[in-house]
């Protein structure tokens, strides 16, 4: 049986990326890991995950939570480098 860590390693996702998606979708971490592993397999899914992360950055900025916005921006930037979209 595969663990969540095995799945994330296979999909090349970090815990921080999954936690952001869990927060965005308001779902448990394990469900977010499954969602992310599925979405990251297609360009459309990568675009959706990037969009979710950017929305969290915008929400944090709107609430004045600079620390959270910086953290989310850092995670999003790393995600975009690891999962570039084709032109």
C-alpha positions in Angstrom: 0.0 0.0 0.0 1.3 3.4 -0.9 1.5 6.2 1.6 0.6 9.8 1.0 4.3 10.6 1.0 4.9 7.9 -1.7 2.2 9.5 -3.9 3.6 13.0 -3.4 7.1 11.9 -4.2 5.8 10.2 -7.4 3.9 13.3 -8.4 6.9 15.6 -7.5 4.8 17.6 -5.0 5.8 19.1 -1.7 3.9 19.0 1.6 3.6 22.8 1.5 2.0 22.7 -2.0 -0.6 20.2 -0.8 -1.3 22.2 2.4 -2.0 25.3 0.3 -4.5 23.4 -1.8 -6.1 21.8 1.2 -6.6 25.3 2.6 -7.9 26.6 -0.7 -10.4 23.8 -1.1 -11.1 23.5 2.6 -10.5 19.7 2.6 -8.3 17.4 4.6 -4.6 17.1 3.7 -5.0 13.5 2.5 -7.8 14.5 0.1 -5.8 17.4 -1.1 -2.8 15.1 -1.8 -5.1 12.9 -3.9 -6.5 15.9 -5.7 -3.1 17.4 -6.4 -1.6 14.1 -7.6 -4.4 13.9 -10.2 -4.3 17.5 -11.3 -0.6 17.7 -11.7 -0.7 15.1 -14.4 -2.1 17.5 -17.1 -1.3 21.0 -18.2 -4.8 22.1 -17.3 -4.5 20.6 -13.8 -1.1 22.4 -13.3 -2.8 25.6 -14.4 -5.6 25.0 -11.9 -3.2 24.4 -9.0 -1.3 27.5 -9.9 -4.5 29.5 -9.9 -5.5 28.1 -6.5 -2.2 29.1 -5.0 -2.4 32.6 -6.5 -5.9 33.0 -5.1 -4.5 32.2 -1.6 -1.8 34.9 -2.1 -4.4 37.4 -3.1 -6.7 36.5 -0.1 -3.8 36.7 2.4 -2.8 40.1 1.0 -6.4 41.3 1.1 -6.5 40.3 4.8 -3.2 42.0 5.6 -1.5 38.7 6.4 1.9 39.5 4.8 3.6 36.5 6.3 1.1 34.1 4.8 1.1 35.9 1.5 4.9 35.6 1.3 4.9 31.9 2.2 2.2 31.1 -0.4 4.1 33.2 -3.0 7.3 31.2 -2.3 5.5 27.9 -2.5 3.7 29.0 -5.7 7.0 30.1 -7.3 8.7 26.8 -6.5 5.7 24.9 -7.9 5.8 26.9 -11.1 9.5 26.2 -11.6 9.0 22.5 -10.9 5.9 22.2 -13.1 6.3 24.7 -16.0 3.4 25.1 -18.4 4.0 24.5 -22.1 3.6 27.5 -24.3 
